[in-house]
């Protein structure tokens, strides 16, 4: 079971802050459990792992099986909460080199998460003449980036399979009734999956948003949900000793109050990169409001110890680290002996790479703590669908608690609208004429 270890923050924040924060955590807990806090209408994810719609899950499994049977590539179109979770889980469990591996599941390409023409053109080319399907994901059904990418891939599908054939290869994950995507899906008869009304984008990885692409990649989504379900049960407990999310939320809040302004998520597993991207969105978008909150950043160890390590050790003392640790690797690589020992590495001969990695992790933790960077350790267990499900739910729950500790609404994202409004105005979208005139005056 996941464990949060606080030993290496003790010298930085006077105990017993947990007791002092308990009444506020209890209130935050009740708001999450009962949907009575700000944004309470978006707390459907709290019970999702156990209450998810079984019929929808069966449909997801069937659609994933159909994609695996008829497609060599799956193009997943979405941005922010509509793609990061799926990419995080697939890369973490199946490998960042998933597309390069020999496998019986389709290659998976993520597009619609930016507006770069070369990136989009490259995926169009990589899909090439292969059989492919598209999973277009947008809760609002109106987001520009995925909508633009979808036009290109829809055209490619229609050119290859005709309108009807294309329709059988498009899976739309969106709101149950609102938005342009839903209207289009209904009109064209595409299979649709619903993002529940009470689950916001960045909390939606355990809905069809994440589950369909994850299942298409061959990951056992039942295991993912069952791990999340176990964590859901653990998170109903009250008290920092009993509830790991309380422990984490309390520690990071106390470090924030003690003056830290950056939280870096670290992991010694390069496959974790997109889980860290998911985590950054989760915390950044949930907490970054009203001039408050920790800035969520991430680094990959040991690679970034050779780039960002210097700053972490000796730069401005504004950060603490949350280090995610997994158990033994699937491959136990033993370092070979070399008779010449020209590289002087024979002192490691016979040792596993895990052994070396674990010593590097201990060395890093001690060095950074000595350099006044508090370290929280999240022991996530051996990497599996179940342990990742638990980790996802743990971070989501801790994020909800953290938002309420900060007195912000953890479920809205009003700041995201600012760039969109300007972009629409500059693109000449009807209805934004006044804003366009204002902006043009400010552009040189
Ligand atoms: O968390 C959120 O709500 C956002 O990050 C959204 O997921 C993101 O903006 C994409 O929105 P949509 O799914 O409506 O296209």
Boltz pocket constraint, residues with backbone or C-beta under 6 A from the ligand:
constraints:
  - pocket:
      binder: B
      contacts: [[A, 79], [A, 80], [A, 81], [A, 82], [A, 137], [A, 138], [A, 139], [A, 140], [A, 141], [A, 142], [A, 143], [A, 146], [A, 200], [A, 201], [A, 202], [A, 203], [A, 285], [A, 413], [A, 416]]
      max_distance: 6.0
